[in-house]
């Protein structure tokens, strides 16, 4: 990945990664499973509605479930398809100044926080060498999600040092948020 267009003049990348493709694509599997269940119910309703419509000669009874079948298709397949399409554009980087994520389906969006503003992070393991990190900075900054990072301990070690330095600095300045005491 060429980070040059996204970096400041004196900024260099210390760590970079991409999400694991299968993990990133299937991270919304519960939503897709619900959508599939909903779709099955709607298809059964469509079949029964068509039979009832033919028997009573009321076409609208057969057409009524069609929007719900469409919604079921959307719920079942779109989370997986959209995640797979987005994966092509997702990159993560830690520089000496910022934590940066690039993401988006049509157009890449840059979401970044300054290293000096990172206060804490959470790691959710998703496998032996796979985790999602949720990085918190100041309240006015966005929460940064790094989904499905392979070999996350390299980044975790760096973030732990950053957090320790930032908390120490905030204690000295008297600007430490209440939730970090």
C-alpha positions as CSV (number, residue, x, y, z in Angstrom):
1,X,0.0,0.0,0.0
2,X,1.3,3.4,-0.9
3,X,0.5,5.6,2.1
4,X,2.1,8.8,0.7
5,X,-1.1,10.5,-0.3
6,X,-2.5,10.0,3.2
7,X,0.5,11.0,5.3
8,X,1.8,14.4,6.4
9,X,5.1,15.6,5.0
10,X,7.2,14.3,8.0
11,X,5.1,11.3,8.8
12,X,6.3,7.7,8.3
13,X,4.5,4.3,8.8
14,X,5.6,2.2,11.7
15,X,3.0,-0.6,11.3
16,X,0.5,-1.5,8.6
17,X,-2.0,-4.3,8.0
18,X,-5.1,-5.4,6.2
19,X,-7.9,-7.3,7.8
20,X,-8.1,-11.1,7.3
21,X,-10.5,-11.5,4.3
22,X,-12.7,-14.3,5.7
23,X,-13.0,-12.8,9.1
24,X,-13.8,-9.4,7.7
25,X,-16.4,-10.7,5.3
26,X,-18.2,-13.0,7.8
27,X,-18.0,-10.7,10.9
28,X,-21.7,-10.0,10.4
29,X,-22.7,-13.7,10.1
30,X,-25.4,-13.4,12.8
31,X,-27.2,-10.7,10.9
32,X,-26.9,-12.7,7.7
33,X,-28.2,-15.8,9.5
34,X,-31.2,-13.8,10.9
35,X,-31.8,-12.6,7.3
36,X,-31.7,-16.1,6.0
37,X,-34.2,-17.2,8.6
38,X,-36.5,-14.3,7.7
39,X,-36.1,-15.1,4.0
40,X,-37.2,-18.7,4.5
41,X,-40.3,-17.7,6.4
42,X,-41.2,-15.1,3.7
43,X,-40.7,-17.7,0.9
44,X,-43.0,-20.1,2.7
45,X,-45.5,-17.2,3.1
46,X,-45.1,-16.5,-0.6
47,X,-45.8,-20.1,-1.6
48,X,-48.9,-20.3,0.7
49,X,-50.1,-16.9,-0.3
50,X,-49.9,-17.9,-4.0
51,X,-51.9,-21.0,-3.3
52,X,-54.5,-19.0,-1.3
53,X,-54.7,-16.3,-4.0
54,X,-55.3,-19.0,-6.7
55,X,-58.0,-20.7,-4.6
56,X,-59.9,-17.5,-3.7
57,X,-59.1,-15.6,-7.0
58,X,-57.5,-12.7,-5.1
59,X,-54.2,-11.9,-6.8
60,X,-53.1,-9.4,-4.1
61,X,-52.8,-12.2,-1.6
62,X,-50.1,-13.7,-3.7
63,X,-48.3,-10.4,-4.2
64,X,-48.3,-9.3,-0.5
65,X,-45.2,-11.3,0.6
66,X,-43.0,-10.1,-2.3
67,X,-41.6,-7.0,-0.6
68,X,-40.9,-9.1,2.5
69,X,-39.0,-11.6,0.3
70,X,-37.0,-8.8,-1.1
71,X,-36.2,-7.5,2.4
72,X,-35.2,-11.1,3.4
73,X,-32.8,-11.3,0.4
74,X,-31.3,-8.0,1.4
75,X,-30.9,-9.0,5.1
76,X,-29.5,-12.4,4.2
77,X,-26.9,-11.5,1.5
78,X,-26.1,-7.8,1.6
79,X,-24.0,-7.8,4.8
80,X,-21.7,-10.5,3.4
81,X,-21.5,-9.0,-0.1
82,X,-20.9,-5.5,1.1
83,X,-18.2,-6.5,3.5
84,X,-16.4,-8.5,0.8
85,X,-16.6,-5.5,-1.5
86,X,-15.4,-3.2,1.2
87,X,-12.4,-5.5,2.1
88,X,-10.7,-4.5,-1.1
89,X,-10.3,-0.9,0.2
90,X,-9.5,-1.5,3.9
91,X,-6.1,-0.7,5.3
92,X,-4.7,0.1,8.7
93,X,-1.5,2.0,9.6
94,X,0.2,3.3,12.8
95,X,2.6,6.2,12.1
96,X,4.6,8.1,14.7
97,X,1.8,10.8,14.6
98,X,-1.5,9.0,14.0
99,X,-3.5,5.8,13.8
100,X,-5.1,5.7,10.4
101,X,-7.8,3.5,8.8
102,X,-8.8,3.6,5.2
103,X,-12.2,2.0,4.3
104,X,-15.1,2.3,2.0
105,X,-16.8,0.6,-1.0
106,X,-16.9,3.3,-3.7
107,X,-14.6,5.9,-2.2
108,X,-12.0,5.4,0.4
109,X,-12.6,7.3,3.6
110,X,-9.8,8.2,5.9
111,X,-10.4,8.0,9.7
112,X,-7.5,8.9,11.9
113,X,-6.7,9.9,15.5
114,X,-3.5,11.4,16.7
115,X,-1.3,9.1,18.8
116,X,-1.1,11.7,21.5
117,X,-4.9,11.5,21.9
118,X,-5.2,7.7,22.3
119,X,-6.3,6.9,25.8
120,X,-7.2,3.2,25.8
121,X,-8.1,0.3,23.5
122,X,-10.0,-3.0,23.7
123,X,-9.0,-6.2,22.0
124,X,-11.5,-8.9,21.2
125,X,-9.8,-12.1,20.2
126,X,-11.3,-14.0,17.3
127,X,-8.8,-16.7,16.9
128,X,-5.3,-17.8,17.9
129,X,-3.6,-15.0,15.9
130,X,-6.7,-12.9,15.0
131,X,-8.4,-10.0,16.8
132,X,-10.4,-6.9,16.4
133,X,-9.2,-3.7,18.2
134,X,-11.4,-0.8,19.3
135,X,-9.2,2.3,19.9
136,X,-10.6,5.2,22.0
137,X,-9.1,8.7,22.0
138,X,-10.6,11.9,23.2
139,X,-14.4,12.1,23.4
140,X,-14.6,14.3,20.4
141,X,-12.5,11.9,18.3
142,X,-14.0,8.9,16.4
143,X,-13.6,5.4,17.9
144,X,-11.3,3.5,15.5
145,X,-12.1,-0.1,14.7
146,X,-9.4,-2.3,13.3
147,X,-11.4,-5.4,12.3
148,X,-9.8,-8.8,12.0
149,X,-6.1,-7.9,12.4
150,X,-3.8,-10.9,11.9
151,X,-0.9,-11.2,14.4
152,X,-2.3,-8.3,16.5
153,X,0.3,-8.5,19.3
154,X,2.7,-6.3,17.4
155,X,0.2,-3.5,17.3
156,X,-1.0,-4.2,20.8
157,X,2.5,-3.8,22.2
158,X,2.9,-0.5,20.4
159,X,-0.5,0.8,21.5
160,X,0.2,-0.2,25.1
161,X,3.3,2.0,25.1
162,X,1.3,4.9,23.4
163,X,-1.4,4.6,26.1
164,X,1.1,4.5,28.9
165,X,2.8,7.6,27.6
166,X,-0.4,9.5,27.0
167,X,-1.9,8.7,30.4
168,X,1.3,9.7,32.1
169,X,1.4,13.0,30.1
170,X,-2.3,13.6,30.9
171,X,-1.7,13.0,34.6
172,X,1.2,15.6,34.6
173,X,-1.0,18.1,32.8
174,X,-4.1,17.4,34.9
175,X,-6.2,16.6,31.9
176,X,-6.9,12.9,32.4
177,X,-10.5,12.0,31.7
178,X,-12.5,10.6,34.7
179,X,-13.0,7.2,33.0
180,X,-9.1,6.7,32.8
181,X,-8.3,7.1,36.5
